Amino acid sequence: MEPVPVNIPCLQGNEKEYLIECIETGWISSEGPFVREFEEKMATRFNRRQAVAVSSGTAALDCALTSLQLEKGDEVIIPSLTIISCATAVLNAGATPVPVDVDPMTWNMTTAEVRKNINARTKAILAVHTYGLPVEMNPILQLAEEYGLRVIEDAAEAIGLDCHNKPCGSFGDLSIFSFYPNKHITTGEGGMVLTDNDDLAERNRSLRNLCFQSKKRFYHEEIGWNYRMTNLQAALGLAQLESLEKALQRKRGIGNLYQEELKDCPGIQLPVPQTDFSENLYWVFGIVLENEDEKETLRITRELAAAKIGTRPFFWPMHEQPVFHKMGLFNNLHLPISEKLARTGFYLPSGLGTSNEQIKHVAQTLKSILQ
Ligand SMILES: Cc1ncc(COP(=O)(O)O)c(C=O)c1O
């Protein structure tokens, strides 16, 4: 069997045609027409008034958090088990991230943990949908209303997933997407901020574009970034959006096949197929070992690597990051579920281009290593 990489993207629609159009017309920068078209079509698909295309999901988080005009000492609650971009976006916005623990089954932040961490300094909640299953958004939104907090939804891993019968990407004050090649829509690198608030959208547009001013261009009242998306990236994004429903169907197919192949495998916890507010989209197919020994996780992933099967460990919790400890953050914090998941969780190849034959091979290899 050929190597099975952890992700194989799928670029089988109009990607080539739209890219050729960019080259033939010379529109390759962020000024090109595909950028606006991609933004408009994404806003429509995800029930938002406004969409702002940027250069990555990390850039989208930076813009979204900074657009809220937080102040020093303000706190933003984030899940600990997530990508570092969530914590750095809060820091870049001048505020303090407050990591909370996650649920052992869904791997997502819970309303109870968020509530426990609200105090007078709390200004916002960054809800992150993890690995293809959403955070239960309605109680988070109610909590935010009760305490007057902003909600930012990180739907990077949840493009096309529904929560309470509404699309992820449509909840809260601001939502973000990533279009890295392992996402359901890819632009190579890319991201997007979505909102129903025109002022926030304007602020995000300004932040992605160095805070240039329309009347006096090179005169700056605020600091921004060059986080613009190019026309080439937007061309890819448009073509990918056209194929989204097919991609989602395939993603669920991959997840269901793994569930079937691994259902009788002892010693592992599989992803939750559904909750009462959503159905798993299996952005990645995560596995958690019941054996809590970190060495066992390393042994299994090394054996899979020796069989040319790619895996990735789960996120390492934000409260256990040396870089934040050096900054004096989270030094005595313990969040046992995130700590355990980080040491015993990893995910299997689940990219859109992965074939059923490859998935069966991965499942069989994993079973034989475990037995
Ligand atoms: C939940 C989440 N948020 C944000 C990001 C950052 O996106 P990007 O890699 O496009 O910067 C990622 C990356 O995969 C992610 O998983």
The ligand as an SDF file (V2000), in Angstrom:
LIG
                    3D

 16 16  0  0  0  0  0  0  0  0999 V2000
   -9.8170   25.9340   15.3530 C   0  0  0  0  0  0  0  0  0  0  0  0
   -8.8130   26.6300   14.5170 C   0  0  0  0  0  0  0  0  0  0  0  0
   -8.7790   27.9700   14.5270 N   0  0  0  0  0  0  0  0  0  0  0  0
   -7.8860   28.6490   13.7920 C   0  0  0  0  0  0  0  0  0  0  0  0
   -6.9860   28.0120   12.9860 C   0  0  0  0  0  0  0  0  0  0  0  0
   -5.9530   28.8000   12.2360 C   0  0  0  0  0  0  0  0  0  0  0  0
   -6.1210   28.7140   10.8700 O   0  0  0  0  0  0  0  0  0  0  0  0
   -4.8730   28.9060    9.8590 P   0  0  0  0  0  0  0  0  0  0  0  0
   -4.0680   27.6650    9.8930 O   0  0  0  0  0  0  0  0  0  0  0  0
   -5.5530   29.1260    8.5510 O   0  0  0  0  0  0  0  0  0  0  0  0
   -4.1200   30.1090   10.3050 O   0  0  0  0  0  0  0  0  0  0  0  0
   -7.0010   26.6180   12.9170 C   0  0  0  0  0  0  0  0  0  0  0  0
   -6.0420   25.9040   12.0430 C   0  0  0  0  0  0  0  0  0  0  0  0
   -6.1690   24.8190   11.6370 O   0  0  0  0  0  0  0  0  0  0  0  0
   -7.9230   25.8990   13.7090 C   0  0  0  0  0  0  0  0  0  0  0  0
   -7.9510   24.5620   13.7110 O   0  0  0  0  0  0  0  0  0  0  0  0
  1  2  1  0
  2  3  1  0
  2 15  2  0
  3  4  2  0
  4  5  1  0
  5  6  1  0
  5 12  2  0
  6  7  1  0
  7  8  1  0
  8  9  2  0
  8 10  1  0
  8 11  1  0
 12 13  1  0
 12 15  1  0
 13 14  2  0
 15 16  1  0
M  END
$$$$
